[in-house]
Amino acid sequence: MSNLHGKNKAKHVVSLFRRIAHNYDLLNTLMSAGRHHSWRKQAVKMLKLPEQKEGISLDVATGTGDFSIEISKLENVKKVFGIDFAKEMVVLAHKKSQKLSTMNQDFFYLQADALFLPFRNDVFQYVTIGFGIRNFYDLSKGLSEVRRVLKDDGELAILEIVKHEKNIFSKIFFRCFDFAAPLLGYIFARDRSAYKYLTKSAEMFFTANELTNYMDNQGFKIVSKKSLAFGNVSILICMKK
């Protein structure tokens, strides 16, 4: 982990998610005790609904598309874009969106780098990032890109695992996560190292308060926030300053 910076981190993370793509949903469910869908729902409920009838949403680091599908349920969202740097994830997200029973929304999934978003300025009413920002190889650049494509009255929803605060329940949660993730990765995907990275990346990331301060320094104001899983999962709703 110590040498994973810049382009080295980018290559490592792309390779990792390409390997685990087909087991990603199962392992997310197991590692979160089935709560990750609920967490996304809560994040979407925290967004405000603008007066305009239709809006466009972007899900960055979309994975298999769960966050993009969740936000598509908002009445005013008619087009949903999702980007991920792992082609295998993009393919799975597209297949998942095609299985929806109601198709009032248009879904578009692209293989792209979050640090070089292929979109115009000020185009998205919503941007979502679920369990993705700690994998950015240049977090400041990635957030600058998000800020560029977000409308002035748009909202950014971040759902992320954060470093544990100093309380006993938080520490227990993190210890269990650190033990269970690589074990489940080995049992179901024969890939212990990939899930070991995911736990270590969380341990090296911000606490919830540090993330809030960082977002403020990157030109975002925090509209609302919520802590989950004994403080180890954080939802931030942000707007441009």
Protein Blocks (a to p, Z undefined) as FASTA:
>chain_A
ZZmgcjllmmmmmmmmmmmmmmmmmmmmmmnnopmmmmmmmmmmmpccdfbfbdcdddeh
klnommmmmmmmpmklmbdcdddfbfklmmmmmmmmmmpmblfbccddddddfklccbde
hkbfbdcdehklmmpcblklmmmmmmmmpcfkbccdddddddddddfklmmmmmmmmmmm
mmmmmmmnopaklmmmmmmmmmmmccfklmmmmmmmnopacfbdcdeehhpaccdddddZ
Z
